[in-house]
Amino acid sequence: MHKQLGPGLLESAYQECLFHELKKAGLAVQKEKALPIVYKDIKLDHGYRIDLLVENKVVIEIKTVEAFSDVHLAQVLTYLKLGNYKLGLLLNFHVTTLKNGIRRVIL
């Protein structure tokens, strides 16, 4: 997918294409999955949305940035904690070779 599209598109374009490819591969994928925050027994249904959730196990956060920052890592870690997930992938499509834009995050 990245080889065909290359860098330079919006995050939403890569998200839509990756969603399509994962579904085509037979995986259960949810797009823009809402992630509520529970604070003092109050459920807040707004705020966080996981870009892609694969097989209800793997959180995928898509970026198109020059380089990952600590904030990007913190975002994925927050999703993992709030959703009680163990594995996340931070994908940066703003690279010439996608393997250079993948960061695995384990809680």
The first five atom37 places (N, CA, C, CB, O) and aatype in JSON, in Angstrom:
{
  "aatype": [12, 8, 11, 5, 10, 7, 14, 7, 10, 10, 6, 15, 0, 18, 5, 6, 4, 10, 13, 8, 6, 10, 11, 11, 0, 7, 10, 0, 19, 5, 11, 6, 11, 0, 10, 14, 9, 19, 18, 11, 3, 9, 11, 10, 3, 8, 7, 18, 1, 9, 3, 10, 10, 19, 6, 2, 11, 19, 19, 9, 6, 9, 11, 16, 19, 6, 0, 13, 15, 3, 19, 8, 10, 0, 5, 19, 10, 16, 18, 10, 11, 10, 7, 2, 18, 11, 10, 7, 10, 10, 10, 2, 13, 8, 19, 16, 16, 10, 11, 2, 7, 9, 1, 1, 19, 9, 10],
  "atom_mask": [
    [1, 1, 1, 1, 1],
    [1, 1, 1, 1, 1],
    [1, 1, 1, 1, 1],
    [1, 1, 1, 1, 1],
    [1, 1, 1, 1, 1],
    [1, 1, 1, 0, 1],
    [1, 1, 1, 1, 1],
    [1, 1, 1, 0, 1],
    [1, 1, 1, 1, 1],
    [1, 1, 1, 1, 1],
    [1, 1, 1, 1, 1],
    [1, 1, 1, 1, 1],
    [1, 1, 1, 1, 1],
    [1, 1, 1, 1, 1],
    [1, 1, 1, 1, 1],
    [1, 1, 1, 1, 1],
    [1, 1, 1, 1, 1],
    [1, 1, 1, 1, 1],
    [1, 1, 1, 1, 1],
    [1, 1, 1, 1, 1],
    [1, 1, 1, 1, 1],
    [1, 1, 1, 1, 1],
    [1, 1, 1, 1, 1],
    [1, 1, 1, 1, 1],
    [1, 1, 1, 1, 1],
    [1, 1, 1, 0, 1],
    [1, 1, 1, 1, 1],
    [1, 1, 1, 1, 1],
    [1, 1, 1, 1, 1],
    [1, 1, 1, 1, 1],
    [1, 1, 1, 1, 1],
    [1, 1, 1, 1, 1],
    [1, 1, 1, 1, 1],
    [1, 1, 1, 1, 1],
    [1, 1, 1, 1, 1],
    [1, 1, 1, 1, 1],
    [1, 1, 1, 1, 1],
    [1, 1, 1, 1, 1],
    [1, 1, 1, 1, 1],
    [1, 1, 1, 1, 1],
    [1, 1, 1, 1, 1],
    [1, 1, 1, 1, 1],
    [1, 1, 1, 1, 1],
    [1, 1, 1, 1, 1],
    [1, 1, 1, 1, 1],
    [1, 1, 1, 1, 1],
    [1, 1, 1, 0, 1],
    [1, 1, 1, 1, 1],
    [1, 1, 1, 1, 1],
    [1, 1, 1, 1, 1],
    [1, 1, 1, 1, 1],
    [1, 1, 1, 1, 1],
    [1, 1, 1, 1, 1],
    [1, 1, 1, 1, 1],
    [1, 1, 1, 1, 1],
    [1, 1, 1, 1, 1],
    [1, 1, 1, 1, 1],
    [1, 1, 1, 1, 1],
    [1, 1, 1, 1, 1],
    [1, 1, 1, 1, 1],
    [1, 1, 1, 1, 1],
    [1, 1, 1, 1, 1],
    [1, 1, 1, 1, 1],
    [1, 1, 1, 1, 1],
    [1, 1, 1, 1, 1],
    [1, 1, 1, 1, 1],
    [1, 1, 1, 1, 1],
    [1, 1, 1, 1, 1],
    [1, 1, 1, 1, 1],
    [1, 1, 1, 1, 1],
    [1, 1, 1, 1, 1],
    [1, 1, 1, 1, 1],
    [1, 1, 1, 1, 1],
    [1, 1, 1, 1, 1],
    [1, 1, 1, 1, 1],
    [1, 1, 1, 1, 1],
    [1, 1, 1, 1, 1],
    [1, 1, 1, 1, 1],
    [1, 1, 1, 1, 1],
    [1, 1, 1, 1, 1],
    [1, 1, 1, 1, 1],
    [1, 1, 1, 1, 1],
    [1, 1, 1, 0, 1],
    [1, 1, 1, 1, 1],
    [1, 1, 1, 1, 1],
    [1, 1, 1, 1, 1],
    [1, 1, 1, 1, 1],
    [1, 1, 1, 0, 1],
    [1, 1, 1, 1, 1],
    [1, 1, 1, 1, 1],
    [1, 1, 1, 1, 1],
    [1, 1, 1, 1, 1],
    [1, 1, 1, 1, 1],
    [1, 1, 1, 1, 1],
    [1, 1, 1, 1, 1],
    [1, 1, 1, 1, 1],
    [1, 1, 1, 1, 1],
    [1, 1, 1, 1, 1],
    [1, 1, 1, 1, 1],
    [1, 1, 1, 1, 1],
    [1, 1, 1, 0, 1],
    [1, 1, 1, 1, 1],
    [1, 1, 1, 1, 1],
    [1, 1, 1, 1, 1],
    [1, 1, 1, 1, 1],
    [1, 1, 1, 1, 1],
    [1, 1, 1, 1, 1]
  ],
  "atom_positions": [
    [[0.81, -1.17, 0.0], [0.0, 0.0, 0.0], [0.87, 1.26, 0.0], [-0.93, -0.01, 1.19], [0.66, 2.17, -0.8]],
    [[1.85, 1.3, 0.91], [2.72, 2.47, 0.99], [3.57, 2.62, -0.27], [3.64, 2.36, 2.23], [3.82, 3.73, -0.73]],
    [[4.01, 1.49, -0.82], [4.8, 1.55, -2.06], [3.99, 2.18, -3.19], [5.28, 0.14, -2.47], [4.53, 2.93, -4.0]],
    [[2.72, 1.86, -3.24], [1.87, 2.38, -4.31], [1.52, 3.85, -4.08], [0.6, 1.55, -4.42], [1.55, 4.64, -5.02]],
    [[1.18, 4.22, -2.85], [0.74, 5.58, -2.57], [1.9, 6.55, -2.3], [-0.18, 5.58, -1.38], [1.84, 7.71, -2.68]],
    [[2.94, 6.04, -1.64], [4.07, 6.88, -1.27], [3.73, 7.81, -0.12], [0.0, 0.0, 0.0], [2.59, 7.83, 0.35]],
    [[4.71, 8.59, 0.35], [4.45, 9.54, 1.43], [3.77, 10.8, 0.9], [5.76, 9.91, 2.14], [3.77, 11.06, -0.3]],
    [[3.2, 11.58, 1.8], [2.66, 12.87, 1.41], [1.16, 13.02, 1.47], [0.0, 0.0, 0.0], [0.64, 14.12, 1.29]],
    [[0.43, 11.94, 1.72], [-1.02, 12.03, 1.81], [-1.44, 12.35, 3.24], [-1.68, 10.73, 1.33], [-0.62, 12.32, 4.16]],
    [[-2.71, 12.64, 3.42], [-3.25, 12.86, 4.76], [-3.39, 11.53, 5.51], [-4.62, 13.57, 4.66], [-3.52, 10.47, 4.9]],
    [[-3.36, 11.61, 6.83], [-3.52, 10.42, 7.65], [-4.8, 9.67, 7.3], [-3.52, 10.8, 9.14], [-4.81, 8.44, 7.26]],
    [[-5.87, 10.39, 7.06], [-7.17, 9.77, 6.77], [-7.12, 8.91, 5.5], [-8.24, 10.84, 6.62], [-7.81, 7.9, 5.42]],
    [[-6.32, 9.28, 4.53], [-6.2, 8.5, 3.3], [-5.51, 7.16, 3.59], [-5.4, 9.28, 2.23], [-5.97, 6.12, 3.12]],
    [[-4.43, 7.19, 4.35], [-3.74, 5.96, 4.71], [-4.62, 5.09, 5.6], [-2.41, 6.27, 5.42], [-4.63, 3.86, 5.48]],
    [[-5.35, 5.72, 6.49], [-6.25, 4.98, 7.38], [-7.29, 4.21, 6.57], [-6.93, 5.93, 8.38], [-7.53, 3.03, 6.81]],
    [[-7.9, 4.89, 5.62], [-8.93, 4.26, 4.81], [-8.37, 3.11, 3.98], [-9.58, 5.3, 3.89], [-8.99, 2.05, 3.88]],
    [[-7.21, 3.31, 3.39], [-6.58, 2.26, 2.58], [-6.15, 1.07, 3.43], [-5.38, 2.82, 1.82], [-6.37, -0.08, 3.04]],
    [[-5.55, 1.33, 4.58], [-5.13, 0.24, 5.47], [-6.34, -0.52, 5.99], [-4.29, 0.78, 6.65], [-6.31, -1.75, 6.08]],
    [[-7.4, 0.19, 6.34], [-8.65, -0.44, 6.76], [-9.14, -1.41, 5.68], [-9.73, 0.63, 7.06], [-9.49, -2.55, 5.98]],
    [[-9.15, -0.94, 4.44], [-9.58, -1.77, 3.31], [-8.7, -3.02, 3.17], [-9.56, -0.95, 2.01], [-9.21, -4.12, 2.99]],
    [[-7.39, -2.84, 3.24], [-6.46, -3.97, 3.07], [-6.6, -5.0, 4.19], [-5.03, -3.46, 3.01], [-6.55, -6.2, 3.93]],
    [[-6.76, -4.54, 5.42], [-6.91, -5.46, 6.55], [-8.22, -6.23, 6.46], [-6.83, -4.7, 7.87], [-8.26, -7.43, 6.75]],
    [[-9.29, -5.55, 6.07], [-10.59, -6.23, 5.88], [-10.48, -7.26, 4.76], [-11.71, -5.2, 5.56], [-11.0, -8.37, 4.88]],
    [[-9.81, -6.88, 3.69], [-9.63, -7.79, 2.54], [-8.85, -9.04, 2.95], [-8.91, -7.06, 1.4], [-9.05, -10.11, 2.38]],
    [[-7.95, -8.89, 3.92], [-7.16, -10.02, 4.41], [-7.96, -10.9, 5.37], [-5.9, -9.51, 5.09], [-7.44, -11.91, 5.86]],
    [[-9.2, -10.53, 5.64], [-10.06, -11.34, 6.49], [-9.96, -11.04, 7.98], [0.0, 0.0, 0.0], [-10.44, -11.81, 8.81]],
    [[-9.36, -9.92, 8.32], [-9.23, -9.54, 9.73], [-10.42, -8.7, 10.17], [-7.91, -8.78, 9.97], [-10.98, -7.94, 9.39]],
    [[-10.78, -8.84, 11.43], [-11.83, -8.0, 12.01], [-11.2, -6.67, 12.38], [-12.5, -8.69, 13.27], [-10.3, -6.61, 13.21]],
    [[-11.67, -5.59, 11.75], [-11.08, -4.26, 11.95], [-12.18, -3.26, 12.24], [-10.27, -3.82, 10.7], [-13.22, -3.23, 11.58]],
    [[-11.93, -2.44, 13.26], [-12.83, -1.33, 13.56], [-12.08, -0.03, 13.3], [-13.34, -1.39, 15.05], [-10.91, 0.11, 13.65]],
    [[-12.77, 0.91, 12.67], [-12.16, 2.19, 12.32], [-12.75, 3.27, 13.22], [-12.39, 2.53, 10.82], [-13.95, 3.27, 13.49]],
    [[-11.88, 4.19, 13.7], [-12.31, 5.3, 14.55], [-13.11, 4.81, 15.76], [-13.14, 6.29, 13.75], [-14.15, 5.37, 16.1]],
    [[-12.6, 3.77, 16.39], [-13.29, 3.19, 17.55], [-13.24, 4.15, 18.72], [-12.67, 1.83, 17.95], [-12.16, 4.56, 19.17]],
    [[-14.42, 4.52, 19.21], [-14.5, 5.42, 20.36], [-13.96, 4.73, 21.6], [-15.96, 5.88, 20.59], [-14.2, 3.55, 21.83]],
    [[-13.23, 5.49, 22.37], [-12.63, 4.97, 23.6], [-13.03, 5.91, 24.74], [-11.05, 4.86, 23.47], [-12.45, 6.98, 24.9]],
    [[-14.02, 5.49, 25.52], [-14.48, 6.37, 26.6], [-13.47, 6.46, 27.73], [-15.82, 5.88, 27.14], [-12.62, 5.59, 27.92]],
    [[-13.6, 7.53, 28.47], [-12.78, 7.73, 29.67], [-13.69, 7.57, 30.87], [-12.07, 9.14, 29.66], [-14.77, 8.16, 30.9]],
    [[-13.28, 6.79, 31.84], [-14.04, 6.65, 33.08], [-13.29, 7.41, 34.17], [-14.25, 5.14, 33.47], [-12.14, 7.12, 34.49]],
    [[-13.98, 8.38, 34.71], [-13.39, 9.22, 35.75], [-14.36, 9.28, 36.92], [-13.07, 10.65, 35.22], [-15.48, 9.79, 36.79]],
    [[-13.93, 8.75, 38.07], [-14.77, 8.76, 39.28], [-16.18, 8.27, 38.98], [-14.82, 10.17, 39.88], [-17.16, 8.93, 39.31]],
    [[-16.27, 7.1, 38.37], [-17.54, 6.45, 38.02], [-18.37, 7.2, 36.99], [-18.35, 6.26, 39.27], [-19.56, 6.91, 36.82]],
    [[-17.78, 8.17, 36.31], [-18.47, 8.9, 35.25], [-17.83, 8.48, 33.93], [-18.38, 10.46, 35.46], [-16.62, 8.57, 33.75]],
    [[-18.66, 8.02, 33.02], [-18.17, 7.6, 31.71], [-18.28, 8.78, 30.73], [-18.96, 6.37, 31.18], [-19.38, 9.26, 30.45]],
    [[-17.15, 9.23, 30.24], [-17.11, 10.33, 29.27], [-16.91, 9.73, 27.89], [-15.96, 11.34, 29.62], [-15.86, 9.16, 27.59]],
    [[-17.92, 9.85, 27.05], [-17.9, 9.19, 25.75], [-17.23, 9.98, 24.64], [-19.28, 8.88, 25.34], [-17.28, 9.58, 23.48]],
    [[-16.62, 11.07, 24.96], [-16.01, 11.85, 23.89], [-14.49, 11.95, 24.1], [-16.63, 13.25, 23.83], [-13.98, 11.68, 25.19]],
    [[-13.84, 12.33, 23.08], [-12.41, 12.57, 23.22], [-11.54, 11.65, 22.4], [0.0, 0.0, 0.0], [-10.96, 12.08, 21.4]],
    [[-11.45, 10.41, 22.79], [-10.47, 9.53, 22.14], [-11.11, 8.62, 21.12], [-9.76, 8.71, 23.18], [-12.2, 8.07, 21.32]],
    [[-10.39, 8.46, 20.01], [-10.8, 7.52, 18.96], [-9.55, 6.82, 18.45], [-11.55, 8.26, 17.79], [-8.58, 7.45, 18.04]],
    [[-9.6, 5.51, 18.49], [-8.5, 4.69, 17.98], [-8.62, 4.67, 16.46], [-8.53, 3.22, 18.58], [-9.7, 4.39, 15.93]],
    [[-7.53, 4.95, 15.75], [-7.58, 4.94, 14.28], [-8.09, 3.61, 13.77], [-6.2, 5.24, 13.7], [-9.09, 3.55, 13.06]],
    [[-7.4, 2.52, 14.13], [-7.81, 1.17, 13.75], [-7.6, 0.23, 14.92], [-7.03, 0.68, 12.5], [-6.58, 0.31, 15.62]],
    [[-8.55, -0.65, 15.14], [-8.42, -1.7, 16.15], [-8.58, -3.03, 15.42], [-9.48, -1.55, 17.31], [-9.64, -3.31, 14.86]],
    [[-7.53, -3.85, 15.44], [-7.5, -5.1, 14.68], [-7.73, -6.28, 15.62], [-6.16, -5.25, 13.92], [-7.03, -6.44, 16.62]],
    [[-8.73, -7.09, 15.26], [-9.06, -8.3, 16.02], [-9.32, -8.01, 17.5], [-7.95, -9.32, 15.88], [-9.11, -8.87, 18.35]],
    [[-9.76, -6.8, 17.79], [-10.02, -6.36, 19.16], [-8.81, -6.55, 20.07], [-11.21, -7.12, 19.73], [-8.95, -6.75, 21.27]],
    [[-7.6, -6.47, 19.47], [-6.37, -6.69, 20.22], [-5.28, -5.68, 19.93], [-5.85, -8.05, 19.93], [-4.58, -5.25, 20.85]],
    [[-5.13, -5.29, 18.68], [-4.0, -4.46, 18.28], [-4.49, -3.05, 17.92], [-3.25, -5.1, 17.08], [-5.32, -2.88, 17.02]],
    [[-3.97, -2.06, 18.62], [-4.28, -0.66, 18.37], [-3.31, -0.14, 17.32], [-4.21, 0.19, 19.68], [-2.1, -0.27, 17.47]],
    [[-3.84, 0.46, 16.26], [-2.99, 1.05, 15.24], [-3.27, 2.55, 15.19], [-3.23, 0.38, 13.84], [-4.4, 2.98, 14.97]],
    [[-2.22, 3.32, 15.4], [-2.3, 4.78, 15.32], [-1.5, 5.22, 14.11], [-1.78, 5.47, 16.64], [-0.32, 4.89, 13.99]],
    [[-2.13, 5.96, 13.22], [-1.51, 6.38, 11.97], [-1.08, 7.84, 12.06], [-2.48, 6.17, 10.78], [-1.83, 8.7, 12.51]],
    [[0.14, 8.09, 11.61], [0.69, 9.44, 11.59], [1.32, 9.73, 10.24], [1.74, 9.63, 12.72], [1.71, 8.81, 9.51]],
    [[1.41, 11.0, 9.91], [2.18, 11.47, 8.76], [3.0, 12.66, 9.25], [1.25, 11.86, 7.53], [2.65, 13.82, 9.02]],
    [[4.1, 12.34, 9.92], [4.94, 13.36, 10.56], [6.4, 13.15, 10.17], [4.78, 13.32, 12.11], [6.78, 12.08, 9.71]],
    [[7.2, 14.19, 10.37], [8.64, 14.08, 10.07], [9.29, 12.98, 10.92], [9.34, 15.42, 10.32], [10.1, 12.21, 10.42]],
    [[8.91, 12.93, 12.2], [9.46, 11.92, 13.11], [8.49, 11.76, 14.27], [10.88, 12.31, 13.63], [7.77, 12.7, 14.62]],
    [[8.49, 10.58, 14.88], [7.68, 10.36, 16.06], [8.19, 11.23, 17.2], [7.68, 8.88, 16.47], [9.39, 11.48, 17.32]],
    [[7.27, 11.67, 18.04], [7.66, 12.41, 19.24], [7.15, 11.65, 20.47], [7.1, 13.88, 19.21], [6.42, 10.67, 20.34]],
    [[7.53, 12.12, 21.63], [7.07, 11.49, 22.87], [5.55, 11.56, 23.0], [7.73, 12.17, 24.08], [4.94, 10.67, 23.6]],
    [[4.95, 12.6, 22.44], [3.49, 12.74, 22.49], [2.8, 11.62, 21.72], [3.07, 14.1, 21.94], [1.76, 11.13, 22.14]],
    [[3.37, 11.22, 20.58], [2.78, 10.14, 19.8], [2.82, 8.83, 20.57], [3.51, 9.99, 18.45], [1.85, 8.08, 20.58]],
    [[3.94, 8.56, 21.2], [4.06, 7.35, 22.02], [3.08, 7.4, 23.19], [5.5, 7.19, 22.54], [2.43, 6.41, 23.5]],
    [[2.98, 8.55, 23.84], [2.06, 8.71, 24.97], [0.62, 8.47, 24.53], [2.2, 10.11, 25.59], [-0.17, 7.88, 25.27]],
    [[0.28, 8.92, 23.34], [-1.08, 8.73, 22.82], [-1.4, 7.24, 22.7], [-1.24, 9.42, 21.46], [-2.47, 6.81, 23.13]],
    [[-0.5, 6.46, 22.12], [-0.74, 5.03, 21.96], [-0.79, 4.35, 23.32], [0.37, 4.39, 21.08], [-1.64, 3.49, 23.56]],
    [[0.11, 4.71, 24.21], [0.09, 4.13, 25.56], [-1.22, 4.43, 26.28], [1.27, 4.65, 26.38], [-1.75, 3.59, 27.0]],
    [[-1.74, 5.63, 26.09], [-3.03, 5.99, 26.69], [-4.15, 5.12, 26.14], [-3.35, 7.48, 26.44], [-4.99, 4.63, 26.9]],
    [[-4.16, 4.91, 24.83], [-5.18, 4.04, 24.23], [-5.06, 2.62, 24.77], [-5.03, 4.03, 22.69], [-6.08, 1.98, 25.06]],
    [[-3.85, 2.12, 24.91], [-3.65, 0.77, 25.43], [-4.17, 0.66, 26.86], [-2.17, 0.38, 25.37], [-4.85, -0.3, 27.21]],
    [[-3.85, 1.65, 27.68], [-4.3, 1.62, 29.08], [-5.81, 1.74, 29.19], [-3.64, 2.75, 29.87], [-6.45, 0.96, 29.89]],
    [[-6.39, 2.73, 28.5], [-7.83, 2.95, 28.61], [-8.65, 1.78, 28.07], [-8.21, 4.21, 27.87], [-9.71, 1.46, 28.6]],
    [[-8.15, 1.15, 27.01], [-8.88, 0.03, 26.39], [-8.47, -1.33, 26.91], [0.0, 0.0, 0.0], [-9.04, -2.34, 26.51]],
    [[-7.49, -1.35, 27.8], [-6.97, -2.61, 28.34], [-6.45, -3.53, 27.22], [-8.06, -3.33, 29.16], [-6.7, -4.73, 27.2]],
    [[-5.71, -2.91, 26.29], [-5.08, -3.65, 25.2], [-3.6, -3.82, 25.52], [-5.27, -2.93, 23.83], [-3.04, -3.05, 26.31]],
    [[-2.97, -4.8, 24.93], [-1.56, -5.09, 25.22], [-0.59, -4.6, 24.14], [-1.38, -6.57, 25.4], [0.56, -4.29, 24.44]],
    [[-1.06, -4.51, 22.89], [-0.16, -4.23, 21.77], [-0.67, -3.09, 20.9], [0.03, -5.48, 20.92], [-1.86, -3.02, 20.58]],
    [[0.25, -2.21, 20.55], [-0.08, -1.11, 19.65], [0.99, -0.95, 18.59], [0.0, 0.0, 0.0], [2.15, -1.31, 18.8]],
    [[0.6, -0.41, 17.46], [1.53, -0.08, 16.39], [1.36, 1.39, 16.06], [1.31, -0.98, 15.13], [0.25, 1.86, 15.8]],
    [[2.45, 2.1, 16.08], [2.49, 3.49, 15.68], [3.1, 3.51, 14.28], [3.31, 4.39, 16.71], [4.26, 3.16, 14.1]],
    [[2.3, 3.9, 13.29], [2.75, 3.87, 11.89], [2.89, 5.28, 11.36], [1.76, 3.06, 11.02], [1.95, 6.07, 11.41]],
    [[4.06, 5.59, 10.84], [4.31, 6.89, 10.22], [4.45, 6.68, 8.71], [5.59, 7.57, 10.81], [5.4, 6.04, 8.25]],
    [[3.51, 7.22, 7.96], [3.53, 7.05, 6.51], [4.31, 8.15, 5.81], [2.12, 7.01, 5.98], [4.39, 8.16, 4.58]],
    [[4.88, 9.07, 6.57], [5.65, 10.16, 5.96], [7.14, 9.79, 5.9], [5.45, 11.48, 6.77], [8.02, 10.56, 6.3]],
    [[7.4, 8.59, 5.4], [8.76, 8.07, 5.26], [8.89, 7.46, 3.86], [9.1, 7.02, 6.38], [7.89, 7.11, 3.24]],
    [[10.12, 7.34, 3.39], [10.3, 6.76, 2.06], [10.11, 5.24, 2.07], [11.68, 7.1, 1.51], [9.63, 4.67, 1.1]],
    [[10.5, 4.59, 3.17], [10.32, 3.16, 3.32], [9.53, 2.92, 4.61], [11.7, 2.41, 3.36], [9.95, 3.34, 5.69]],
    [[8.39, 2.24, 4.5], [7.49, 2.1, 5.65], [8.15, 1.41, 6.84], [6.26, 1.34, 5.25], [7.81, 1.72, 7.98]],
    [[9.07, 0.48, 6.6], [9.7, -0.21, 7.73], [10.41, 0.78, 8.65], [10.7, -1.26, 7.21], [10.63, 0.48, 9.83]],
    [[10.77, 1.94, 8.14], [11.41, 2.98, 8.96], [10.39, 3.81, 9.74], [12.25, 3.89, 8.08], [10.76, 4.67, 10.54]],
    [[9.11, 3.56, 9.5], [8.06, 4.33, 10.15], [7.18, 3.51, 11.05], [0.0, 0.0, 0.0], [6.04, 3.88, 11.31]],
    [[7.69, 2.38, 11.53], [6.89, 1.5, 12.39], [7.5, 1.45, 13.78], [6.79, 0.08, 11.79], [8.7, 1.22, 13.94]],
    [[6.66, 1.66, 14.77], [7.09, 1.54, 16.16], [6.09, 0.66, 16.89], [7.21, 2.94, 16.85], [4.89, 0.95, 16.94]],
    [[6.59, -0.42, 17.45], [5.76, -1.36, 18.2], [5.71, -0.88, 19.65], [6.32, -2.83, 18.11], [6.73, -0.52, 20.22]],
    [[4.51, -0.89, 20.23], [4.32, -0.43, 21.6], [3.63, -1.53, 22.38], [3.51, 0.9, 21.65], [2.56, -2.0, 22.0]],
    [[4.27, -1.93, 23.48], [3.71, -3.0, 24.33], [3.43, -2.44, 25.71], [4.69, -4.22, 24.41], [4.27, -1.75, 26.3]],
    [[2.24, -2.74, 26.22], [1.88, -2.29, 27.56], [2.25, -3.36, 28.56], [0.38, -1.97, 27.65], [2.03, -3.19, 29.76]]
  ]
}
